[in-house]
Structures are given as structure tokens and as C-alpha cells.
Amino acid sequence: MDVVSNPKALPQAKIETKVICSEEGYIQKIDAGYCAMRLGAGREYKGQEMIYLLVSC
């Protein structure tokens, strides 16, 4: 199945959060590494045990 033409074929998030901006504009920068870590793709601090390997898929 082609996930480009059918994105619902990809795993879906269990939790969604809407981000509402108070003014019009464009996103200038996103720290993808931090976002991935917050989703569980890495450790926030040394000794943290949980890493969700599916985040990197």
C-alpha cells in the first residue's frame, strides 16, 4: 500500500495536541532532535530507561 497516497496506512498518534498561534505568520525553525526526543526517540537525561523505538520508524 502506498502511504503517500494513503497516509492513514501509517501508524496514528494516540495523543494529538493542537497548537494555536495568537498571530499570523510562518514557522521559522523547529528543533527536530528535541521533538523526537520528547516523543520518546531518545533519552532526556542519563539513566532514563524508556526509549520508544517506533518513534524513529
BAKEBA-485385 format. One record per atom (N, C-alpha, C, O): z, x, y; residue number from 1; chain; residue in three letters. Coordinates in pm, 1 decimal, padded with zeros to 6 digits, m for minus. Example, Ala and Ser with C-alpha at 12.3 -4.5 7.8 and 13.67 -1.06 7.14 Angstrom:
<rs>
z  x  y  nr  kette  rest
00780.0  01319.0  m00569.0  1  A  ala
00780.0  01230.0  m00450.0  1  A  ala
00780.0  01320.0  m00330.0  1  A  ala
00846.5  01423.6  m00331.9  1  A  ala
00708.0  01285.0  m00225.0  2  A  ser
00714.0  01367.0  m00106.0  2  A  ser
00787.0  01290.0  00003.0  2  A  ser
00803.9  01340.9  00113.8  2  A  ser
</rs>
This chain:
<rs>
z  x  y  nr  kette  rest
00000.0  00084.3  m00117.2  1  A  met
00000.0  00000.0  00000.0  1  A  met
00000.0  00089.1  00124.0  1  A  met
00073.1  00188.1  00127.9  1  A  met
m00077.8  00057.2  00222.1  2  A  asp
m00091.1  00134.1  00344.8  2  A  asp
00016.5  00092.5  00444.6  2  A  asp
00012.9  m00019.1  00496.4  2  A  asp
00113.0  00181.8  00472.1  3  A  val
00222.1  00147.6  00562.4  3  A  val
00178.8  00144.0  00708.8  3  A  val
00249.1  00088.2  00793.1  3  A  val
00063.4  00203.3  00739.2  4  A  val
00013.0  00196.3  00876.9  4  A  val
m00028.7  00053.6  00909.5  4  A  val
00003.0  00002.6  01017.0  4  A  val
m00098.6  m00010.1  00818.7  5  A  ser
m00141.2  m00147.8  00842.7  5  A  ser
m00034.2  m00249.4  00804.3  5  A  ser
m00043.4  m00366.2  00842.1  5  A  ser
00068.1  m00205.7  00728.9  6  A  asn
00175.3  m00295.7  00688.1  6  A  asn
00310.4  m00224.8  00700.8  6  A  asn
00367.7  m00184.7  00599.5  6  A  asn
00363.1  m00208.3  00824.4  7  A  pro
00487.6  m00134.0  00843.3  7  A  pro
00608.7  m00198.8  00776.4  7  A  pro
00709.5  m00131.2  00755.7  7  A  pro
00602.2  m00325.5  00742.6  8  A  lys
00713.5  m00391.8  00673.1  8  A  lys
00731.7  m00336.2  00531.6  8  A  lys
00833.8  m00362.0  00467.8  8  A  lys
00632.5  m00259.5  00481.7  9  A  ala
00642.9  m00197.5  00349.8  9  A  ala
00741.7  m00080.2  00351.3  9  A  ala
00788.3  m00036.8  00246.0  9  A  ala
00773.5  m00029.2  00470.9  10  A  leu
00870.7  00078.7  00484.4  10  A  leu
01012.6  00023.3  00472.1  10  A  leu
01034.7  m00095.1  00497.5  10  A  leu
01108.3  00106.8  00433.8  11  A  pro
01247.3  00059.4  00430.4  11  A  pro
01289.3  00011.4  00568.5  11  A  pro
01254.1  00073.5  00668.7  11  A  pro
01364.1  m00098.3  00575.1  12  A  gln
01405.9  m00156.6  00702.0  12  A  gln
01551.3  m00120.1  00732.0  12  A  gln
01633.5  m00107.0  00641.3  12  A  gln
01580.7  m00104.1  00859.0  13  A  ala
01716.9  m00071.7  00902.4  13  A  ala
01810.4  m00188.5  00875.6  13  A  ala
01772.2  m00304.6  00890.3  13  A  ala
01932.4  m00157.1  00836.4  14  A  lys
02032.6  m00260.7  00814.8  14  A  lys
02092.3  m00306.7  00947.1  14  A  lys
02135.6  m00421.1  00960.6  14  A  lys
02094.1  m00216.4  01044.2  15  A  ile
02151.1  m00246.7  01175.8  15  A  ile
02049.0  m00211.5  01282.4  15  A  ile
01988.0  m00104.6  01277.4  15  A  ile
02030.1  m00299.6  01377.7  16  A  glu
01942.9  m00273.5  01492.1  16  A  glu
02024.0  m00291.1  01619.4  16  A  glu
02109.7  m00379.1  01628.2  16  A  glu
01996.3  m00206.9  01717.6  17  A  thr
02062.7  m00217.3  01846.4  17  A  thr
01957.0  m00219.8  01955.1  17  A  thr
01875.4  m00128.3  01965.5  17  A  thr
01958.8  m00324.7  02035.9  18  A  lys
01865.7  m00332.2  02148.4  18  A  lys
01924.0  m00253.7  02265.1  18  A  lys
02043.1  m00262.3  02294.9  18  A  lys
01837.6  m00177.4  02330.1  19  A  val
01878.1  m00101.7  02447.6  19  A  val
01807.5  m00164.8  02566.1  19  A  val
01684.6  m00167.8  02572.4  19  A  val
01886.2  m00214.9  02659.5  20  A  ile
01829.6  m00282.7  02776.0  20  A  ile
01851.0  m00195.2  02898.6  20  A  ile
01962.1  m00149.6  02925.6  20  A  ile
01744.1  m00173.0  02971.3  21  A  cys
01748.2  m00089.1  03089.7  21  A  cys
01762.9  m00176.5  03214.4  21  A  cys
01709.0  m00287.0  03220.9  21  A  cys
01835.6  m00126.1  03311.5  22  A  ser
01857.7  m00202.0  03434.5  22  A  ser
01744.4  m00186.3  03535.6  22  A  ser
01741.5  m00255.8  03637.2  22  A  ser
01651.4  m00095.3  03508.0  23  A  glu
01538.8  m00075.8  03598.8  23  A  glu
01412.3  m00042.8  03520.8  23  A  glu
01418.6  m00000.7  03405.2  23  A  glu
01299.4  m00061.9  03583.9  24  A  glu
01169.9  m00036.4  03521.3  24  A  glu
01140.6  00113.2  03519.2  24  A  glu
01180.5  00186.2  03610.0  24  A  glu
01070.8  00158.6  03415.2  25  A  gly
01036.4  00300.0  03408.8  25  A  gly
00991.1  00340.4  03270.1  25  A  gly
00956.9  00255.6  03187.6  25  A  gly
00991.0  00470.6  03244.6  26  A  tyr
00946.2  00527.0  03118.8  26  A  tyr
01053.6  00618.3  03062.5  26  A  tyr
01132.4  00676.4  03137.1  26  A  tyr
01056.3  00630.5  02930.7  27  A  ile
01145.0  00727.3  02866.1  27  A  ile
01083.3  00864.5  02885.3  27  A  ile
00967.5  00886.6  02849.8  27  A  ile
01159.5  00955.8  02940.7  28  A  gln
01107.7  01089.3  02967.5  28  A  gln
01142.3  01188.9  02857.5  28  A  gln
01070.0  01286.3  02836.4  28  A  gln
01252.9  01164.6  02787.3  29  A  lys
01296.9  01262.5  02688.7  29  A  lys
01384.9  01194.0  02585.0  29  A  lys
01466.8  01108.6  02619.0  29  A  lys
01368.1  01231.2  02459.7  30  A  ile
01453.9  01185.7  02351.6  30  A  ile
01491.7  01307.3  02268.1  30  A  ile
01404.8  01384.5  02227.7  30  A  ile
01618.9  01324.2  02242.7  31  A  asp
01665.6  01433.0  02157.4  31  A  asp
01658.3  01384.5  02012.7  31  A  asp
01753.7  01326.5  01961.0  31  A  asp
01545.0  01408.6  01948.3  32  A  ala
01520.7  01357.8  01813.0  32  A  ala
01619.3  01415.8  01711.6  32  A  ala
01658.8  01346.5  01617.8  32  A  ala
01659.1  01540.2  01728.8  33  A  gly
01754.8  01600.8  01636.9  33  A  gly
01889.9  01530.8  01642.9  33  A  gly
01951.4  01505.2  01539.4  33  A  gly
01936.3  01499.8  01764.1  34  A  tyr
02062.5  01428.4  01781.2  34  A  tyr
02051.5  01288.2  01723.4  34  A  tyr
02143.1  01241.5  01655.9  34  A  tyr
01940.6  01221.2  01749.3  35  A  cys
01920.7  01085.1  01696.8  35  A  cys
01922.8  01085.9  01543.7  35  A  cys
01986.9  01001.0  01481.7  35  A  cys
01853.0  01181.4  01483.7  36  A  ala
01850.3  01190.6  01337.9  36  A  ala
01989.6  01218.7  01282.4  36  A  ala
02028.7  01162.0  01180.4  36  A  ala
02064.6  01306.8  01349.9  37  A  met
02199.9  01337.7  01304.8  37  A  met
02288.3  01213.2  01312.6  37  A  met
02367.7  01188.2  01222.0  37  A  met
02275.2  01135.4  01419.7  38  A  arg
02355.7  01013.8  01434.3  38  A  arg
02319.2  00909.4  01329.1  38  A  arg
02402.5  00826.5  01292.4  38  A  arg
02195.6  00913.1  01280.6  39  A  leu
02153.6  00822.0  01174.0  39  A  leu
02201.8  00867.7  01037.0  39  A  leu
02195.3  00792.2  00940.0  39  A  leu
02250.2  00991.4  01029.1  40  A  gly
02304.3  01041.3  00903.7  40  A  gly
02223.7  01151.4  00839.6  40  A  gly
02249.2  01186.2  00724.3  40  A  gly
02126.4  01208.3  00910.7  41  A  ala
02041.4  01311.7  00852.3  41  A  ala
02106.0  01449.8  00855.1  41  A  ala
02051.0  01544.2  00798.5  41  A  ala
02218.8  01463.0  00918.2  42  A  gly
02286.2  01591.9  00925.0  42  A  gly
02433.5  01573.5  00955.7  42  A  gly
02482.5  01461.1  00967.0  42  A  gly
02502.8  01683.8  00968.9  43  A  arg
02646.4  01678.0  00996.5  43  A  arg
02671.8  01689.6  01146.0  43  A  arg
02605.1  01765.9  01215.9  43  A  arg
02768.2  01613.8  01193.3  44  A  glu
02808.0  01621.7  01333.9  44  A  glu
02903.5  01739.2  01355.6  44  A  glu
02904.5  01800.2  01462.5  44  A  glu
02983.5  01770.2  01253.6  45  A  tyr
03078.1  01880.1  01263.1  45  A  tyr
03093.9  01943.4  01124.5  45  A  tyr
03070.0  01878.5  01022.6  45  A  tyr
03133.5  02067.9  01122.0  46  A  lys
03152.1  02140.8  00997.0  46  A  lys
03257.9  02071.4  00911.8  46  A  lys
03365.3  02037.2  00961.3  46  A  lys
03228.2  02051.1  00785.6  47  A  gly
03321.1  01985.7  00695.6  47  A  gly
03292.5  01837.6  00676.1  47  A  gly
03350.0  01774.7  00587.3  47  A  gly
03205.2  01781.9  00757.1  48  A  gln
03169.2  01640.5  00740.1  48  A  gln
03093.2  01626.0  00609.3  48  A  gln
03001.1  01703.0  00582.2  48  A  gln
03130.6  01528.3  00528.2  49  A  glu
03076.7  01519.3  00393.2  49  A  glu
02949.0  01436.7  00381.2  49  A  glu
02858.2  01475.8  00307.9  49  A  glu
02939.6  01324.6  00450.4  50  A  met
02827.6  01233.0  00427.9  50  A  met
02698.4  01279.9  00493.8  50  A  met
02693.8  01302.7  00614.7  50  A  met
02595.3  01293.7  00414.3  51  A  ile
02459.4  01316.1  00463.3  51  A  ile
02371.9  01216.4  00390.4  51  A  ile
02370.6  01213.8  00267.4  51  A  ile
02298.7  01134.4  00464.0  52  A  tyr
02212.0  01034.1  00404.9  52  A  tyr
02071.3  01091.4  00393.0  52  A  tyr
01998.2  01098.8  00491.7  52  A  tyr
02034.1  01131.4  00273.7  53  A  leu
01906.2  01198.6  00252.1  53  A  leu
01787.4  01108.2  00281.7  53  A  leu
01679.9  01159.5  00312.9  53  A  leu
01801.3  00977.3  00273.7  54  A  leu
01690.4  00887.4  00301.7  54  A  leu
01649.8  00887.9  00447.8  54  A  leu
01537.8  00847.7  00479.2  54  A  leu
01736.5  00932.0  00539.0  55  A  val
01704.2  00934.5  00681.2  55  A  val
01585.5  01026.0  00706.2  55  A  val
01504.0  00998.2  00794.2  55  A  val
01574.0  01133.7  00631.2  56  A  ser
01465.2  01229.2  00652.9  56  A  ser
01334.8  01189.5  00586.1  56  A  ser
01232.6  01254.8  00607.2  56  A  ser
01336.3  01083.0  00505.3  57  A  cys
01214.4  01040.8  00433.4  57  A  cys
01114.7  00974.3  00526.1  57  A  cys
01007.4  00933.0  00482.1  57  A  cys
</rs>
